[in-house]
């Protein structure tokens, strides 16, 4: 390879490296801006819907509590009481 061709190849390679570097920085900047906008949208959505989400969680919690109490009461009525078991043995 002649020196002139070698210099031209190095210049082209340097130009390509610079272009790749610029494109990488541009992509990183776009990704960063997009993520920032998405986080802002998420915070806004959660803020706007917080009362509804909290109300739903409370309703689910109360329903679970009610179901647990109902199940516990049903089990306690089905199971014989220990004091009656002792009376039957005597």
C-alpha positions as CSV (number, residue, x, y, z in Angstrom):
1,X,0.0,0.0,0.0
2,X,1.3,3.4,-0.9
3,X,1.8,6.1,1.7
4,X,-0.9,8.3,0.1
5,X,-3.4,5.4,0.2
6,X,-2.4,4.6,3.8
7,X,-3.0,8.2,4.8
8,X,-6.4,8.2,3.0
9,X,-7.4,5.0,4.7
10,X,-6.4,6.4,8.2
11,X,-8.4,9.6,7.5
12,X,-11.5,7.6,6.4
13,X,-11.1,5.4,9.5
14,X,-10.8,8.4,11.8
15,X,-13.9,10.0,10.2
16,X,-15.8,6.7,10.6
17,X,-14.7,6.5,14.3
18,X,-15.8,10.1,14.9
19,X,-19.2,9.4,13.2
20,X,-19.8,6.3,15.3
21,X,-18.9,8.3,18.5
22,X,-21.3,11.1,17.6
23,X,-24.1,8.6,16.8
24,X,-23.4,6.8,20.1
25,X,-23.6,10.1,22.0
26,X,-26.8,11.1,20.2
27,X,-28.4,7.7,20.9
28,X,-27.4,7.9,24.6
29,X,-28.9,11.4,24.8
30,X,-32.1,10.3,23.1
31,X,-32.4,7.3,25.5
32,X,-31.7,9.5,28.5
33,X,-34.4,12.1,27.5
34,X,-36.9,9.3,26.7
35,X,-36.3,7.6,30.1
36,X,-36.7,11.0,31.9
37,X,-40.0,11.7,30.1
38,X,-41.3,8.2,30.9
39,X,-40.4,8.6,34.6
40,X,-42.2,11.9,34.6
41,X,-45.3,10.4,33.0
42,X,-45.2,7.5,35.5
43,X,-45.1,9.9,38.5
44,X,-47.8,12.0,37.0
45,X,-50.1,9.0,36.4
46,X,-49.5,7.6,39.9
47,X,-50.1,11.0,41.4
48,X,-53.4,11.4,39.5
49,X,-54.6,7.9,40.3
50,X,-53.2,7.5,43.9
51,X,-56.6,7.9,45.6
52,X,-58.2,5.3,43.3
53,X,-55.3,2.9,43.8
54,X,-55.3,3.4,47.5
55,X,-59.1,2.9,47.7
56,X,-58.8,-0.3,45.7
57,X,-56.1,-1.6,48.0
58,X,-58.3,-0.8,51.0
59,X,-61.3,-2.6,49.5
60,X,-59.2,-5.6,48.7
61,X,-57.7,-5.6,52.2
62,X,-61.1,-5.4,53.8
63,X,-62.5,-8.1,51.6
64,X,-59.5,-10.3,52.5
65,X,-60.1,-9.5,56.2
66,X,-63.8,-10.3,55.8
67,X,-63.0,-13.6,54.0
68,X,-60.5,-14.5,56.7
69,X,-62.9,-13.8,59.5
70,X,-65.7,-15.7,57.8
71,X,-63.4,-18.7,57.2
72,X,-62.1,-18.6,60.7
73,X,-65.7,-18.5,62.1
74,X,-66.7,-21.3,59.8
75,X,-63.8,-23.4,61.0
76,X,-64.5,-22.7,64.6
77,X,-68.1,-23.7,64.3
78,X,-67.2,-26.9,62.5
79,X,-64.5,-28.0,65.0
80,X,-65.7,-29.4,68.3
81,X,-64.7,-27.3,71.3
82,X,-62.0,-28.9,73.4
83,X,-64.0,-28.7,76.6
84,X,-66.8,-30.8,75.1
85,X,-64.3,-33.4,73.8
86,X,-63.1,-33.9,77.4
87,X,-66.6,-34.3,78.6
88,X,-67.3,-37.0,76.0
89,X,-64.3,-39.0,77.2
90,X,-65.4,-39.2,80.8
